[in-house]
Amino acid sequence: MSHGRLYWVAVHSVGIALGLMFLLPLVFVFLTAAMSDQQALTADLWPREWHWENFGEVFTKAPMLQYLANSLLYSVLATAFMLISSIPVAYALAKLRWRGRNAAFVLVIAAMMLPPQVTAVPLYIVWTRFELTGTIWPLIIPYLFGDAFSIFLLRQFFLTIPQSYVDAAKVDGCSEFTAMLRVVLPMARPGIAAAALFCFLYTWNDFFGPLLYAGESQQSWTLSVGLASFRGMHRVEWNLTMAATVLVMLPVIVLFLFAQRAFVRGITFTGVKG
């Protein structure tokens, strides 16, 4: 190894160590997924034979495609509803001057601090009266009314956009809504991407919500609930359990790899101005 490479490794040693800490569990899961049932969780960490059929067998053991469709329905609609409802609220808190704006922002912060377990029972009673329990719609519909964390994140990003751009658009005859739509939103794409990715990842990995509302209705299970059930049914077949885990993680990993640049930019700029 040359002196330059050795110096680079020394400078980035902490980052390399942290990267390996996060990467090695994923490698272990993937290697176990490709093992035979007899070799899984033994001292041999490398598969003697690669059993790619494990990934196909997962779909014969459980209705994973149905779980995947439910997870996509939940995550995609929740993210879309969140953006539709949260962007105007965040814009009003960041760019408009109106009485009670600071009090409204304090309420948003308070909603972020409220544990979901506090509201679980009254919300369950409400959705039971609407006869929506047994489905994932009680998880999707609330996003039409905004999400506190997303509003906070978007508001912080909107504050980094100079007010002069909005004022110039108004001078040119734009309404407040048009200025938001044509001026602010194109400049806020990194922040919007970050908020959307946060929402998508949260809903994709959500276990408590689908278990609470759709736990007794298997056709409405998401991948997180289906994976937990799969692990219970096939607790001895760890290779199949790991194969199912890989299939659940794969869409999220691919999404993050494609969106990581916008995600990092969004997170960076949301802390510039408070």
C-alpha positions as CSV (number, residue, x, y, z in Angstrom):
1,M,0.0,0.0,0.0
2,S,1.4,3.4,-1.0
3,H,2.1,6.2,1.4
4,G,-0.8,8.2,0.0
5,R,-3.3,5.4,0.5
6,L,-2.1,4.7,4.0
7,Y,-2.5,8.3,4.9
8,W,-6.0,8.3,3.4
9,V,-6.9,5.3,5.5
10,A,-5.5,6.9,8.7
11,V,-7.4,10.1,8.1
12,H,-10.7,8.3,7.4
13,S,-10.2,5.5,10.0
14,V,-13.2,6.5,12.1
15,G,-15.5,6.7,9.2
16,I,-14.3,3.4,7.8
17,A,-14.8,1.7,11.2
18,L,-18.4,3.2,11.5
19,G,-19.1,2.1,7.9
20,L,-18.1,-1.4,8.7
21,M,-20.2,-1.5,11.8
22,F,-23.3,-0.7,9.8
23,L,-22.4,-2.8,6.8
24,L,-21.4,-6.1,8.4
25,P,-24.8,-6.9,9.8
26,L,-26.3,-6.4,6.3
27,V,-23.6,-8.7,4.8
28,F,-24.4,-11.3,7.5
29,V,-28.1,-11.2,6.7
30,F,-27.4,-11.6,2.9
31,L,-25.0,-14.5,3.4
32,T,-27.3,-16.3,5.7
33,A,-30.2,-15.8,3.2
34,A,-28.1,-17.7,0.6
35,M,-27.2,-20.7,2.9
36,S,-28.9,-24.0,3.3
37,D,-31.1,-24.6,6.3
38,Q,-28.4,-26.8,7.9
39,Q,-25.6,-24.3,7.6
40,A,-27.6,-21.2,8.7
41,L,-26.4,-19.7,12.0
42,T,-23.5,-22.2,12.3
43,A,-19.8,-21.2,12.6
44,D,-19.5,-21.1,8.8
45,L,-20.1,-17.5,7.8
46,W,-19.6,-18.2,4.0
47,P,-22.1,-20.3,2.2
48,R,-20.8,-23.7,1.1
49,E,-23.4,-23.6,-1.7
50,W,-25.4,-20.6,-2.9
51,H,-29.1,-21.3,-2.5
52,W,-30.7,-18.5,-4.6
53,E,-34.0,-20.5,-4.6
54,N,-34.5,-19.3,-1.0
55,F,-35.6,-15.9,-2.2
56,G,-38.2,-17.6,-4.5
57,E,-39.3,-20.0,-1.8
58,V,-40.3,-17.0,0.4
59,F,-43.1,-16.2,-1.9
60,T,-44.5,-19.7,-1.7
61,K,-44.4,-19.7,2.2
62,A,-46.3,-16.4,2.6
63,P,-48.3,-14.0,0.4
64,M,-45.4,-11.5,0.2
65,L,-46.6,-9.9,-2.9
66,Q,-49.8,-8.9,-1.1
67,Y,-47.8,-7.6,1.8
68,L,-45.7,-5.6,-0.6
69,A,-48.7,-4.1,-2.3
70,N,-50.1,-3.0,1.1
71,S,-46.8,-1.5,2.1
72,L,-46.5,0.4,-1.2
73,L,-50.1,1.6,-0.8
74,Y,-49.5,2.8,2.8
75,S,-46.1,4.4,2.1
76,V,-46.9,6.1,-1.3
77,L,-50.3,7.5,-0.3
78,A,-49.1,8.6,3.1
79,T,-46.1,10.4,1.6
80,A,-48.2,12.0,-1.1
81,F,-50.9,13.1,1.4
82,M,-48.2,14.4,3.7
83,L,-46.7,16.6,1.0
84,I,-50.1,18.0,-0.1
85,S,-51.1,18.9,3.5
86,S,-47.8,19.9,5.1
87,I,-46.2,22.1,2.4
88,P,-48.9,24.9,2.6
89,V,-48.7,24.8,6.4
90,A,-44.9,25.0,6.4
91,Y,-45.1,27.8,3.9
92,A,-47.5,29.8,6.0
93,L,-45.3,29.4,9.1
94,A,-42.2,30.4,7.3
95,K,-43.2,33.1,4.8
96,L,-46.5,34.6,5.9
97,R,-46.9,37.2,8.6
98,W,-50.1,36.6,10.7
99,R,-51.2,36.9,14.2
100,G,-50.7,33.6,16.2
101,R,-48.0,32.3,13.9
102,N,-45.5,31.6,16.7
103,A,-48.2,30.0,18.8
104,A,-49.2,27.7,15.9
105,F,-45.5,26.7,15.5
106,V,-45.3,25.9,19.2
107,L,-48.3,23.6,18.8
108,V,-46.5,21.9,15.9
109,I,-43.4,21.4,18.2
110,A,-45.7,20.1,21.0
111,A,-47.3,17.6,18.5
112,M,-43.9,16.3,17.7
113,M,-43.2,15.6,21.4
114,L,-46.5,13.8,21.9
115,P,-45.9,10.0,22.1
116,P,-48.1,8.0,19.7
117,Q,-49.1,5.6,22.5
118,V,-50.9,8.5,24.2
119,T,-53.4,8.9,21.3
120,A,-53.5,5.2,20.3
121,V,-56.6,4.2,22.3
122,P,-58.9,7.2,21.5
123,L,-57.9,7.1,17.8
124,Y,-58.6,3.4,17.7
125,I,-62.1,4.1,19.2
126,V,-62.7,6.7,16.5
127,W,-61.7,4.5,13.6
128,T,-63.7,1.6,15.0
129,R,-66.8,3.9,14.9
130,F,-66.0,4.6,11.2
131,E,-65.7,0.8,10.7
132,L,-62.2,1.2,9.2
133,T,-60.3,-1.1,11.6
134,G,-59.0,-4.2,9.9
135,T,-57.6,-2.0,7.1
136,I,-54.6,0.3,6.8
137,W,-56.7,3.4,6.0
138,P,-56.6,4.6,9.6
139,L,-52.9,5.0,9.0
140,I,-53.1,6.8,5.7
141,I,-56.0,9.2,6.2
142,P,-54.4,11.2,9.1
143,Y,-51.6,12.3,6.7
144,L,-54.3,14.4,4.9
145,F,-54.2,16.7,7.9
146,G,-50.4,17.1,8.0
147,D,-47.5,15.7,9.9
148,A,-45.8,17.6,12.6
149,F,-42.3,16.5,11.9
150,S,-42.6,17.1,8.2
151,I,-44.1,20.6,8.8
152,F,-41.2,21.4,11.1
153,L,-38.6,20.1,8.6
154,L,-40.2,21.9,5.6
155,R,-40.6,25.2,7.5
156,Q,-36.9,25.2,8.4
157,F,-36.0,24.7,4.8
158,F,-38.4,27.4,3.6
159,L,-36.7,29.9,5.9
160,T,-33.4,29.5,4.0
161,I,-35.1,30.8,0.8
162,P,-34.8,34.6,0.7
163,Q,-38.0,36.5,1.1
164,S,-37.0,38.8,-1.8
165,Y,-37.8,36.0,-4.3
166,V,-41.3,35.8,-3.0
167,D,-41.7,39.6,-3.0
168,A,-40.4,39.8,-6.6
169,A,-42.9,37.2,-7.7
170,K,-45.7,39.2,-6.1
171,V,-44.6,42.4,-7.8
172,D,-44.9,40.5,-11.1
173,G,-48.5,39.7,-10.3
174,C,-48.3,36.3,-8.7
175,S,-50.7,35.4,-5.9
176,E,-49.4,33.9,-2.7
177,F,-50.3,30.4,-3.8
178,T,-48.6,30.9,-7.2
179,A,-45.5,32.3,-5.6
180,M,-45.3,29.2,-3.4
181,L,-46.0,26.9,-6.3
182,R,-43.7,28.4,-8.9
183,V,-40.9,30.1,-6.9
184,V,-40.5,28.5,-3.5
185,L,-41.2,24.8,-4.3
186,P,-38.7,24.5,-7.1
187,M,-36.0,26.0,-4.9
188,A,-37.1,23.7,-2.0
189,R,-36.8,20.4,-3.8
190,P,-34.0,19.1,-1.5
191,G,-36.0,19.8,1.6
192,I,-39.2,18.3,0.1
193,A,-37.2,15.2,-1.0
194,A,-35.8,14.9,2.6
195,A,-39.3,15.2,4.1
196,A,-40.7,12.7,1.6
197,L,-38.0,10.2,2.2
198,F,-38.4,10.5,6.0
199,C,-42.1,9.8,5.7
200,F,-41.7,7.0,3.3
201,L,-39.0,5.2,5.4
202,Y,-41.1,5.7,8.6
203,T,-44.3,4.3,7.0
204,W,-42.4,1.5,5.3
205,N,-40.9,0.3,8.6
206,D,-43.9,1.0,10.7
207,F,-44.9,-2.0,12.7
208,F,-47.0,-0.7,15.6
209,G,-49.6,1.0,13.4
210,P,-50.4,-1.9,10.9
211,L,-50.3,-4.4,13.8
212,L,-52.8,-2.3,15.8
213,Y,-55.3,-1.6,13.0
214,A,-54.8,-4.6,10.7
215,G,-53.5,-7.3,13.0
216,E,-56.6,-9.5,12.7
217,S,-56.9,-9.0,9.0
218,Q,-54.1,-10.8,7.2
219,Q,-55.0,-9.5,3.7
220,S,-54.2,-6.0,5.0
221,W,-50.8,-6.8,6.6
222,T,-47.8,-4.8,5.5
223,L,-44.3,-6.2,5.0
224,S,-43.3,-5.4,8.6
225,V,-46.1,-7.3,10.1
226,G,-45.8,-10.1,7.5
227,L,-42.1,-10.4,8.2
228,A,-42.8,-10.8,12.0
229,S,-45.4,-13.5,11.3
230,F,-43.0,-15.2,8.8
231,R,-40.3,-15.3,11.5
232,G,-42.8,-16.9,13.9
233,M,-43.9,-19.5,11.4
234,H,-40.4,-20.4,10.2
235,R,-38.3,-19.8,13.3
236,V,-36.1,-22.8,12.6
237,E,-35.6,-21.9,8.9
238,W,-33.3,-18.9,9.5
239,N,-32.2,-18.9,5.9
240,L,-35.7,-18.2,4.7
241,T,-36.3,-15.6,7.4
242,M,-33.1,-13.8,6.3
243,A,-34.2,-14.1,2.7
244,A,-37.5,-12.4,3.5
245,T,-35.6,-9.8,5.5
246,V,-33.4,-9.0,2.5
247,L,-36.5,-8.6,0.3
248,V,-38.1,-6.2,2.7
249,M,-34.9,-4.1,3.0
250,L,-34.1,-4.0,-0.7
251,P,-36.6,-1.4,-1.9
252,V,-35.6,1.0,0.9
253,I,-31.9,0.6,0.2
254,V,-32.4,1.2,-3.5
255,L,-34.6,4.3,-2.8
256,F,-32.0,5.8,-0.5
257,L,-29.1,5.2,-2.9
258,F,-31.0,7.1,-5.6
259,A,-32.2,9.9,-3.3
260,Q,-29.3,10.3,-0.9
261,R,-27.8,13.4,-2.5
262,A,-31.1,15.3,-2.3
263,F,-31.7,13.9,1.2
264,V,-28.3,15.1,2.5
265,R,-28.8,18.5,1.0
266,G,-32.2,18.8,2.5
267,I,-31.0,17.8,6.0
268,T,-28.0,20.2,5.7
269,F,-30.0,23.3,4.8
270,T,-32.8,22.8,7.3
271,G,-30.4,23.7,10.0
272,V,-29.1,26.9,8.5
273,K,-31.8,29.2,9.8
274,G,-34.2,28.7,12.7
